[in-house]
Amino acid sequence: MKTPQFFQLHHEDSDQIRTELLKGLQSSQAYTSPKYLYDALGSKLFEAICELPEYYPTRTEAAIFLEHAASIASHIPQGAALIDLGAGNCQKAASLFEHVKPFRYVAVDISVDFLRGTLDTLQRQYPDLDMAGVGMDFSESLNLPAAAMGDIPEVRALAPRVFFYPGSSIGNFTPDEALAFLQRIHAACSAHGSDAKQGGLLIGVDLVKGTAELEAAYDDALGVTAAFNRNMLLHINRLIDSDFHLDDWSHVALYDEQLARIEMHLQAKRDVVLRWVGGGRVFAKNERIHTENSYKWTAQGFSDLLQNAGFAKPVVWTDAKEKFAVMWAAA
């Protein structure tokens, strides 16, 4: 049985984190990055969100992969390096192995420690598949170590790179940010001499739909999404030694039709005096902290975005109600 390789490129900088958080909290319209939603508890809460009846993206995407597995596999080159961005528990990618038959699987997430147990288990299930875990912030850079793509330079250069970005996480980027990110993926398809003409991107995209359905998906009846959003405050307390109190804040999710995005906010229930070491600010009653955006796309609109980023016209698969799309875009 082969052994996974691990590469930790991202190293947490507490001073940089503090600077970033304080910049957002002191802004006239306070905001935070959605990455701070995902501490250990936040990640568990998001797993619970994916099981909620209101939260359609996860199960709808899974149904598309199940129904169209053979068709999807027919477009993806066999023997590719499958690069899983935001791999998490790696199960979405693993469901493709039988159909896509990659020569190497590269799981990318912010922390290698998070990936170790998963990849060790996955390696036992697929003992002959080369695997690597890369700890990096791929939203900032896609400069993967050459060694993560395989030990033999000649094989590494011949293998097409297939990037996998499921789960509609692309929605966290503004349209301009999404274009820049897709351009980086396109450029990365040919890094280290890989055959970009055969490579490409397999991506999940949440589609525009009715306001009521979208808002329910981000503000469920059980309050799990509210707990997920409010838990960020406890995470921030640990990071900057602030004194957020959960009872002071409520969860707000709303759909902006003009911008085609869900917005998540935390809203002050009363006047709140927030303090942290070296400073603080006052939040008036009903003032908000903007915690996340999730942009929704039409299939045509996202197809155009992919082509503007340099990809070929994508192949698109959707569910019967066209709630969600999976797209293959060749480089």
C-alpha positions in Angstrom: 0.0 0.0 0.0 1.2 3.5 -0.9 1.6 6.2 1.7 0.2 9.7 1.3 2.6 12.7 1.1 1.9 15.8 3.1 3.0 19.4 2.4 2.1 22.3 4.8 2.5 25.6 3.0 0.1 27.8 5.0 1.4 29.0 8.4 -1.0 31.0 10.6 0.1 34.5 11.4 -1.7 35.7 14.5 -0.6 39.3 13.9 -2.0 39.2 10.4 -5.2 37.6 11.5 -5.7 40.3 14.2 -5.0 43.1 11.7 -7.5 41.7 9.2 -10.2 41.2 11.8 -9.8 44.6 13.4 -9.9 46.3 10.0 -13.3 44.7 9.3 -14.7 45.3 12.8 -13.7 48.9 12.7 -15.1 49.6 9.3 -18.2 51.9 9.0 -20.0 48.8 7.7 -18.4 46.1 9.8 -17.5 42.8 8.1 -15.5 39.7 8.5 -14.2 37.0 6.1 -16.4 33.9 5.9 -13.2 31.8 6.6 -13.6 32.7 10.3 -16.9 30.7 10.3 -14.9 27.5 10.2 -13.3 26.7 13.6 -13.6 23.2 14.8 -17.2 23.7 16.0 -18.1 25.8 13.0 -17.0 23.0 10.7 -19.2 20.5 12.6 -22.2 22.9 12.4 -21.7 23.2 8.7 -21.8 19.4 8.3 -25.1 19.5 10.2 -26.4 22.3 7.9 -25.8 20.0 4.9 -28.3 17.5 6.4 -31.1 20.1 6.8 -34.2 19.8 4.6 -34.0 23.5 3.7 -30.3 23.2 2.5 -30.7 21.8 -1.0 -27.1 22.4 -2.5 -25.3 19.4 -1.0 -27.9 16.7 -1.8 -28.8 18.2 -5.2 -25.2 18.3 -6.3 -24.7 14.7 -5.0 -27.7 13.6 -7.0 -26.3 15.2 -10.2 -23.0 13.4 -9.7 -24.8 10.1 -9.1 -27.2 10.5 -12.1 -24.6 11.8 -14.6 -21.4 10.0 -13.4 -20.8 8.2 -16.6 -21.3 11.3 -18.7 -19.1 13.5 -16.5 -16.4 10.9 -16.6 -16.5 10.7 -20.4 -15.4 14.3 -20.6 -12.6 14.1 -18.0 -9.2 12.7 -19.1 -8.3 9.4 -17.6 -5.1 9.2 -15.7 -5.2 12.9 -14.6 -4.0 14.4 -11.4 -7.2 15.2 -9.6 -6.7 18.3 -7.5 -9.5 18.8 -4.9 -9.8 22.4 -3.7 -11.2 22.7 -0.2 -11.2 18.9 0.1 -12.7 18.6 3.6 -13.5 15.0 4.2 -12.6 14.1 0.6 -15.7 12.1 0.1 -17.0 14.0 -2.9 -13.8 13.4 -4.8 -13.6 9.8 -3.7 -17.0 9.2 -5.2 -15.4 10.0 -8.6 -12.4 7.7 -8.4 -14.2 4.7 -9.8 -15.3 6.7 -12.9 -12.5 9.1 -13.4 -9.6 6.8 -12.5 -7.0 9.5 -11.6 -3.3 8.6 -11.5 -2.9 10.9 -8.4 -5.2 12.6 -5.9 -4.1 15.9 -4.4 -6.3 17.1 -1.5 -5.9 20.8 -0.8 -7.2 22.4 2.4 -6.0 25.1 4.8 -4.5 22.5 7.2 -2.6 19.3 6.5 -3.4 18.1 10.1 -7.1 18.2 9.1 -6.4 16.0 6.1 -4.1 13.4 7.6 -6.6 11.1 9.1 -8.9 11.3 6.1 -6.2 10.6 3.6 -4.7 7.7 5.7 -8.2 6.1 5.7 -8.7 6.8 2.0 -5.4 5.3 1.1 -6.5 2.0 2.7 -9.5 2.1 0.5 -7.5 2.8 -2.6 -4.0 1.3 -1.9 -2.6 1.8 -5.4 -3.6 5.4 -5.9 -0.9 8.1 -5.3 -2.2 10.6 -2.8 -1.0 13.9 -1.4 -2.3 16.4 1.1 -1.4 20.1 0.7 -2.1 22.7 3.4 -2.5 26.0 1.7 -4.9 29.0 1.3 -5.8 28.3 -2.3 -7.9 31.5 -2.5 -4.6 33.4 -2.5 -2.3 31.1 -4.5 -2.4 27.9 -6.5 1.3 27.4 -6.6 1.3 23.7 -5.7 4.7 22.1 -4.9 6.0 20.2 -7.8 6.6 17.2 -5.5 2.9 17.2 -4.6 2.1 16.3 -8.2 4.3 13.2 -8.2 7.9 12.1 -7.8 8.7 11.4 -11.5 9.1 14.7 -13.5 8.3 13.1 -16.8 5.1 11.5 -15.6 4.2 14.7 -13.8 4.5 16.7 -17.0 2.4 14.4 -19.1 -0.5 14.1 -16.6 -3.3 16.6 -17.2 -4.4 18.6 -14.2 -8.1 18.3 -13.3 -9.2 20.8 -10.7 -12.3 19.9 -8.6 -14.2 22.6 -6.8 -17.6 21.3 -5.7 -20.2 22.6 -3.2 -20.9 26.0 -4.7 -18.0 27.6 -2.7 -17.3 29.8 -5.7 -20.3 31.8 -4.5 -18.2 33.2 -1.7 -16.3 35.3 -4.3 -17.6 38.5 -5.8 -17.9 38.2 -9.6 -14.6 40.0 -10.1 -12.9 37.8 -7.5 -14.4 34.7 -9.1 -13.0 35.7 -12.5 -9.6 36.2 -11.1 -9.7 32.9 -9.2 -10.8 31.0 -12.3 -8.0 32.6 -14.3 -5.5 31.3 -11.6 -7.0 27.8 -12.0 -6.7 28.0 -15.8 -3.1 29.1 -15.5 -2.4 26.3 -12.9 -3.7 23.7 -15.4 -0.4 24.1 -17.3 2.0 24.5 -14.4 5.1 22.3 -14.3 4.6 21.5 -17.9 1.3 19.6 -17.5 -0.8 19.2 -20.6 -3.3 22.1 -20.1 -5.1 21.1 -23.3 -6.4 18.0 -21.6 -6.8 19.5 -18.2 -9.7 21.6 -16.9 -12.1 22.3 -14.0 -15.0 20.4 -12.6 -17.1 22.8 -10.5 -20.4 23.0 -8.6 -22.5 26.2 -9.0 -25.6 27.2 -7.2 -28.2 28.7 -9.5 -30.5 31.7 -9.2 -34.0 30.7 -7.8 -36.8 32.2 -5.7 -36.1 34.4 -2.7 -38.1 32.3 -0.3 -36.3 29.1 -1.1 -32.9 30.8 -0.9 -33.5 32.6 2.4 -34.9 29.4 4.0 -31.7 27.5 3.0 -29.6 30.1 4.9 -32.0 30.6 7.9 -33.4 27.1 8.7 -36.2 26.5 11.1 -34.0 24.6 13.6 -31.6 27.5 13.8 -28.5 25.5 12.9 -27.3 28.2 10.4 -27.9 30.8 13.0 -25.7 28.9 15.5 -23.1 28.5 12.7 -23.0 32.3 12.1 -23.1 33.3 15.8 -20.3 30.8 16.6 -18.0 33.0 14.6 -18.1 35.5 17.5 -16.7 33.0 19.9 -14.0 32.2 17.3 -13.1 35.9 17.0 -13.0 36.2 20.8 -10.2 33.6 20.9 -8.3 35.2 18.0 -8.3 38.8 19.2 -9.3 38.5 22.9 -12.5 40.4 22.3 -15.7 40.2 24.4 -18.5 39.3 22.1 -21.6 37.9 23.9 -23.9 35.6 21.9 -27.0 37.0 23.6 -26.3 40.4 22.1 -26.5 39.2 18.4 -29.0 37.6 16.1 -28.6 35.9 12.7 -29.9 37.6 9.6 -30.0 36.1 6.1 -31.4 37.9 3.1 -31.4 37.7 -0.7 -30.4 40.7 -2.7 -32.1 40.1 -6.1 -30.2 42.9 -7.8 -26.8 41.5 -6.8 -28.0 37.8 -7.0 -26.5 37.0 -3.7 -27.5 35.7 -0.2 -26.0 37.9 2.5 -25.4 36.7 6.1 -25.2 39.2 8.9 -25.0 39.3 12.6 -27.3 42.1 14.0 -27.0 43.8 17.4 -30.1 43.2 19.5 -29.3 46.3 21.6 -26.6 48.9 21.8 -23.4 46.9 22.3 -20.0 48.0 23.5 -17.4 45.7 22.1 -13.9 45.6 23.6 -10.7 44.0 22.6 -7.1 44.4 23.8 -6.1 47.9 22.8 -9.4 49.2 21.6 -13.1 48.7 20.9 -16.2 50.1 19.3 -19.9 50.7 19.9 -22.5 48.9 17.8 -25.9 50.6 17.8 -29.0 48.5 18.1 -29.8 46.8 14.7 -26.3 47.6 13.4 -24.9 44.6 11.5 -21.6 42.7 10.9 -21.6 41.3 7.3 -20.2 37.8 7.7 -20.7 36.1 4.3 -21.9 36.4 0.7 -23.1 33.5 -1.5 -23.5 34.6 -5.1 -26.0 32.7 -7.3 -25.5 32.3 -11.0 -27.5 31.5 -14.1 -26.0 28.6 -16.1 -25.3 30.9 -19.0 -23.8 33.6 -16.8 -21.3 31.2 -15.2 -20.6 29.6 -18.6 -19.6 33.1 -19.9 -17.5 33.7 -16.8 -15.5 30.4 -17.4 -14.9 31.4 -21.0 -13.8 34.8 -20.0 -11.3 33.1 -17.7 -9.8 31.2 -20.6 -11.7 27.9 -20.5 -13.6 26.3 -23.3 -17.4 26.4 -23.4 -18.4 24.2 -20.5 -20.5 21.1 -20.5 -23.4 21.6 -18.0 -25.4 19.1 -16.0 -28.3 20.1 -13.8 -31.0 18.6 -11.7 -34.6 18.4 -13.1 -35.6 21.6 -11.3 -32.4 23.4 -12.3 -31.5 24.4 -8.8 -27.9 23.5 -9.1 -25.3 22.9 -11.9 -22.1 20.9 -12.3 -19.9 22.1 -15.1 -16.8 20.7 -16.8 -14.7 23.3 -18.5 -11.7 22.2 -20.5 -8.6 24.3 -20.3 
